[in-house]
């Protein structure tokens, strides 16, 4: 549901190589994994192929979105059957 007073900004998604670059929102070595049309709406698919933390953030506005909190990390877990 869209509220007319809310500004909608496009969001890209970047994968950061380390916790340090993620915490600093340092995009120099980050890899774009979704562009602004993929970063919203239905989203995108990313395969976690190693058991390690993955750090993601929006790269728009030269890192301002990341610094504003538009970021998250994922830690894959073992699947128990």
C-alpha positions in Angstrom: 0.0 0.0 0.0 1.5 3.3 -1.0 1.0 6.4 1.2 1.2 9.6 -0.9 3.4 11.4 1.7 6.1 8.8 1.7 9.0 9.3 -0.6 10.0 6.1 -2.4 13.7 5.8 -3.2 15.2 3.1 -5.4 17.6 0.8 -3.6 20.5 -1.2 -5.0 22.1 -4.1 -3.1 25.8 -4.5 -2.6 27.7 -7.4 -1.0 30.5 -6.3 1.2 33.8 -8.3 1.4 34.2 -7.9 5.2 32.5 -6.8 8.4 34.8 -3.8 8.5 33.7 -2.5 5.1 30.1 -3.2 6.0 30.3 -1.3 9.3 32.0 1.7 7.6 29.7 1.5 4.5 32.9 1.4 2.4 31.7 0.6 -1.1 35.1 0.5 -2.8 35.4 -3.3 -2.8 31.7 -4.1 -2.5 30.1 -6.0 -5.4 26.7 -4.9 -6.7 24.4 -8.0 -6.7 21.1 -6.2 -7.5 20.4 -2.9 -9.3 17.8 -0.4 -8.4 15.0 -2.2 -10.3 15.9 -5.5 -8.6 16.5 -4.1 -5.1 12.8 -3.4 -4.5 9.4 -4.8 -5.4 9.7 -8.6 -5.9 13.4 -8.5 -4.9 16.2 -10.7 -6.2 17.8 -14.1 -5.6 21.2 -14.6 -4.2 22.7 -18.1 -3.4 24.6 -18.4 -0.2 27.2 -21.1 -1.2 29.6 -20.9 1.8 29.0 -21.2 5.5 30.1 -17.6 6.5 28.4 -14.3 7.2 27.3 -12.3 4.2 27.0 -8.5 4.5 24.6 -6.5 2.3 23.6 -2.8 2.1 22.1 -0.3 -0.3 24.7 1.5 -2.3 22.6 4.5 -3.4 23.4 8.1 -2.7 27.2 7.3 -2.4 26.7 5.2 0.7 24.2 7.5 2.5 21.5 4.9 2.5 23.9 2.4 4.1 24.9 4.9 6.7 21.3 5.6 7.4 20.7 1.9 8.3 19.6 0.4 5.0 21.8 -2.7 5.6 21.6 -6.3 6.9 23.7 -9.4 7.2 22.9 -13.1 6.8 24.5 -16.0 8.6 23.6 -19.4 7.0 23.0 -22.2 9.4 23.1 -25.9 9.0 19.9 -27.6 8.0 18.8 -30.2 10.5 16.7 -33.0 9.3 
